[in-house]
């Protein structure tokens, strides 16, 4: 069974590790290195990264990592974020899974 790795900012360092999951903490500048470290582990099948760390990676780099990795790379919405960004990410994830664009209506 593949492992799930959560990558979060330091302020959320105890959240997932208390539940027994593998959790790495990183600053936005260290986020890409943390994602690549998790992706390099052959036992890892799912990497969940906190949305607040994405500015350290950039959208294009993140999409490139998604395409090239055999596992699943997803974004955990930030606690204070809401609305449009979540819908855009959900639509992109659905398009990746089923192979075509599905329009989501509220």
N, C-alpha and C positions, 0 to 999 in steps of 0.2 A: 504494500500500500504506500502510495506517495505521500509525502509530508506537505503540510500547508505552512507557509512562512508569512508572517505579518511584519511589515516595515512601517514604523510609526515615528512621530517626533518624540522627543524625550518626555514631554508632558503626559504622554499616554503609555509610558513604559511598563506599567504594571497590568494594564487591561487584559491583554491576550495571554500573557505569560502566566497570570494567576489561574487561567482556565486550562493550562497545560499545553498551550500551543507554543510553537517556536516563534519568538518575536525578536526582531532586531530594531534598535533605535538609531535614528540618523537625523542629522540636520539636512535642510534642503541641498546644501552643497555636497553632501555625502550620499545623497539618495541614489544616484546612478550606480555608484560603486556597491552599495548595499544590494540593489536589485541584481546586478551582475553576479555578485557573490552567491546570492540565493539561486539564481538561474544556473550557475556552474555546478551546483550540487545535484548529482544524478538521482537522489532520493526525493528531491523537491518536485512537486507537480503543480502547485498553485502558489503564486506570490500575490499577496494583497498589500497594496501600498496606499498609505494615507494620502488623500488628495492635497493636503497642505505641503507635501514634499515634492509635488510635480514641478514647481517652478525651477527646481534644481536640475531637472532632467530636460524639460522642453517637450512639447507635443510631438514633434517629428521624431525625436530620438525614442520617445516612449512607444510610438506606433511601430517604429523599426524593430525594437526589442520584442514587441508583441508578435510581429510577423515571423521573426526568426527563431523563436523559442518553441519547443515542442509542448510545453506546459501552458497553463492559463495564467495570464497576468491581468489582474483587475484592480480597480481603484475603489477604495473605501471613501465614501463622501465625508467631507469634513463636517464636524458637528454643527458649525454655524452656516454652512452652505445649504442652499435650497434652490429648487426650481429648475430653470433652464439647463444648467450644466449637467444635472443628473439625467435629464431626459436625453440630452445629446450623447452622453456616455452609454446610456441604456440602448439607444438606437444603434450606436456603433457596435456594441457587443452582440445585439441580436443579428445585425447584418453579418458579423463575423461567423456566428454559429450556424445560421441557416443559409448563408450565401447570397442573400439579396436584401435590399432595403425595405423595411416595414415602417409605414408611417404610424406613429403613436399619437392618438388623439386623447385629450383629457376627458 
